[in-house]
Amino acid sequence: MQQGVNPAAPFARPGEELVRAEGLTKSFGSTRAVRRASFSIARGEIHALCGHNGAGKSTVVKMLSGQETPDSGAIRIGGEVLDLRSRQVAQGNGIALVDQELSVVPSLTVAENLMLGDVRTRWITRRRAAGKRFRTLLDSVGLGHVDLDRPLSDLSIGERQLIEIARALGQDARLVILDEPTATLSDVESDYVYAAVRTVVTTGCAILFVSHRLGEVLDLCDNVTVMRDGEVVATTPVADLTIDSLIVQMLGELPHRPDKRTKDDTGDGAEALAVSGLSVPGRVDDFGIVLRAGQVCAVAGQLGSGASDVLRAIAGLVPSATAGITVDGVAVGPGRPRAAIRAGIAFVSNDRKSEGLFLDKPTSWNLLATRLPHVTRLGVVNRRVWSATLARLVELCGLEAARADHAVRSLSGGNQQKVFVGRGLGRDDVRVLLLDDPTRGVDIGGRAAIHALLRAAADRGVAVLFTSTDLEELLDLADVVVTMHKGVAVQRHEGTTAGAVLVREMTHGAAS
Ligand SMILES: Nc1ncnc2c1ncn2[C@@H]1O[C@H](COP(=O)(O)OP(=O)(O)OP(=O)(O)O)[C@@H](O)[C@H]1O
């Protein structure tokens, strides 16, 4: 169903208009990233910006935050048309951006990070006076327990994200843009973000909340602007939306959900992976799992639960790990990534930028980088095999063939993730596929495509083991869920399990 443009939708929380985007348009070369996008945000409003991967959300955010100049259209703040030429100019006009890429500095302390970009606090001399204000800021994002003199490197990624939000809040912003603020956070940490957002808007500040997590959008936000293929489809009060109607606005239809297998379907596959006594000092204690060929299993735990460490250890990437690991009954020594690959273990990390993709190389190059022996003969690329393999991988990943020659950097974040995951899926010799949070930052359509890819891999007899903190994903995709809490496995669930049970185990461990 095609939704009409609805620029005049009523706000659920009436307030004076603060920001208005009027007909924003932006192209990159031949790609029209955003076309005539219009919407407005009121003071004290939490306004969501949603859309599929590549819909144009980040480009709108970049225009609002002064990182890109619109080709045409205008941005009004408090009724005045502003020329936001740079991030500093946008900041000076009260627009603060908390980016997906953290800009906090791990080698500095918490206080020093809060001072960065804070024009009111003179380094050192005002440190004492600023301390009180910083404590209030930390309290507002749920980090009241954190010492201002602690190095940031001591904090988890989730806590660093909250510091980044606190810093934006400290800049007296009128509009704070949060670009996927909870994509890397555990549920508990996400709750702090929601609480911080709710507190901030009571001061009259507005929030633009970019997110692929539709549940949180409906729970937290007042209005939702949906973009599709560069255009604004509608701005709708959340009270008038359901998850399904929001998905239809985003995609034009409901995505197909792959059938989840039942215990009986997968119970007779041969044992593909057996792990026993897996320990990583200080992080994981005595983890074990047996997976059959064709099973899709989730290790479900919050950030810091040890779930990621389990996958990395099985992939041979943790030198300090001890474990008994077999693939198809053959022992694989821990801490040896090459041995793991030879045994048929493939690993897709949760950090596509630092641990996987070559951003300035073409998509084709990235997809085929791990398959050079297959597409070359005596060091020379076999063009026919290269093209055929590429076509298969592009289709497998659900990417546009025409974009295969473009640098990965120019793809949207979600499409980059599809390249990253698809590359891991393309090997024929894979017996065990390990994926650390494979759909992070991926929209609902891309998520369904990745789930379908994983299910197809399982149907070919691959044992799939993934981590996730997302309840919907756990319930949709996994045949088996092993919950983890504080480094130990809590429970193994097969078949249908109540979501509430999984959440309780992930947040509190075993019931006493
Ligand atoms: N610097 C750039 N050069 C070329 N194309 C770009 C550039 N930035 C964005 N694009 C293209 O513009 C379109 C919109 O991208 P954008 O990143 O705004 O989407 P998005 O909705 O934020 O996606 P995601 O949810 O995946 O982050 C995409 O087709 C993208 O490939």
The ligand as a Gaussian input file, in Angstrom:
#p B3LYP/6-31G(d) Opt

LIG

0 1
 N       28.791000       9.990000       0.203000
 C       27.992000       9.292000      -0.600000
 N       28.341000       9.005000      -1.870000
 C       27.515000       8.297000      -2.696000
 N       26.298000       7.820000      -2.338000
 C       25.900000       8.067000      -1.074000
 C       26.716000       8.801000      -0.135000
 N       26.035000       8.889000       1.039000
 C       24.852000       8.231000       0.845000
 N       24.783000       7.757000      -0.423000
 C       23.660000       7.011000      -0.994000
 O       22.479000       7.732000      -0.709000
 C       21.401000       6.839000      -0.405000
 C       20.842000       7.186000       0.973000
 O       21.803000       6.783000       1.951000
 P       21.647000       7.059000       3.506000
 O       22.950000       6.650000       4.157000
 O       21.177000       8.440000       3.709000
 O       20.498000       6.015000       3.889000
 P       19.995000       5.553000       5.325000
 O       18.513000       5.611000       5.281000
 O       20.678000       6.345000       6.384000
 O       20.476000       4.055000       5.383000
 P       20.947000       3.115000       6.658000
 O       19.727000       2.852000       7.466000
 O       21.417000       1.865000       5.987000
 O       22.041000       3.845000       7.386000
 C       21.966000       5.437000      -0.504000
 O       21.681000       4.930000      -1.787000
 C       23.459000       5.654000      -0.338000
 O       24.170000       4.622000      -0.997000

